[in-house]
Amino acid sequence: MQVQGHGLTGKVAFVLGTRPEIVKLAPLIRLLPGRAGVVHTGQHYDERMSGAFFTDCGLAAPDATLRIGGLSRSAQIGRAVHELGELFAEQRPGAVVVQGDTNSALAGALAANALDVPLLHVEAGLRSHDRAMPEEHNRVLIDHVADLLCAPTPENAANLRAEGIPAARISVTGNTVVEALRETLPPPRIREKLLIDVGVQAGRFVLATIHRPENTDDPRALTAIIEQFAAIAELDWPVVFPVHPRTLNALRQAGIYALPPGIIGCEPLGYRDFLALAAECALLISDSGGIQEEATVLGRPLIVVRRSTERPEAMRDFATLVAPGPEIGALALRLLADSDARIARLTSLPSPYGDGTAAERIRALLCAGVFAG
């Protein structure tokens, strides 16, 4: 463990370990100058997947850094709980904040609970009802030990009440992804330059990301996905494909050493560059949870390559769930057939994840004296 800065004692300790956590907690951390301490577990340890996101999101280096990246799920959680417990015992924070459903978030929640440090869960109440999803177990456990649960939507709050969590511990705040995106999205002139660099035209390309184990650990599923990307590209819709480190390894294991023509592969993008492309694409294809939310803010149609989702709100107007295989290409072509009209309609709809003031609502809860004192 590396510890720097002025310590966590009496502060609001933010425990995070992946780039979605950095993105979504950054607006709240920036609202607590001098009162926030950040502990990075190292769950995402590649500079492209984590370190660069601190810069993109306007955050200083973490106050403490663990090294749990590359370990199994159980080892990640176990080591992080142990090291966080030692850190919190030495530098007791006034409150702990975790976000979402990662191994890092669960470890932060368990360490806070073990030491009786008040715990706030940002993005509480999401449920896929899919027990094959490790994140589902993480988020349920976090919700049931948290002292205050910040639910993005009324549906999320209803999930919590249905599980017997007292209403007094639940607050509907919206999702901080809305303000994170709005604060980070580059202006049109910067987006135009990036499109030139990538070699695509605004509104005439597809942006795709694939990284979940259900798609990358099965060579047949991954091969089927790449074949569908190629089929879309063959019809003059180039597919920009930032390749996650997990996906790169999986492609090689599946015997795919070169992407088919029309698929523009690149290294993982920083948050700013990803948003720049997402704001100009005609269609998103992804298995990411966060992109389901971001699509509703950007007003872009999304194909979700997953068996289940914890974000049904996005499915109403913006996204569609599909399995790996021909349905990806068939649906993509239907969505692209009237792309301009579809995007015009979607950009006129409000995001179900709030009005961009979630971080301020959560800050007010923290500063009311319940947690931070």
Secondary structure, DSSP 8 states (H G I E B T S, - for coil): -EE-TT--TTSEEEEE-SHHHHHHHHHHHHTSTTTEEEEE--SS-STTTTHHHHHHTT----SEE---TTS-HHHHHHHHHHHHHHHHHHS--SEEEEETTSHHHHHHHHHHHHTT--EEEES-------TT-HHHHHHHHHHHH-SEEEESSHHHHHHHHHTT--GGGEEE---THHHHHHHH---HHHHHHHHHHHT--TTS-EEEE---HHHHS-HHHHHHHHHHHHHHHHTT--EEEE--HHHHHHHHHTT--S--TTEEEE----HHHHHHHHTT-SEEEE--HHHHHHHHHHT--EEEESS--S-HHHHTTTEEEE-SSHHHHHHHHHHHHTHHHHHHHHHTS--TT-SS-HHHHHHHHIIIIIS--
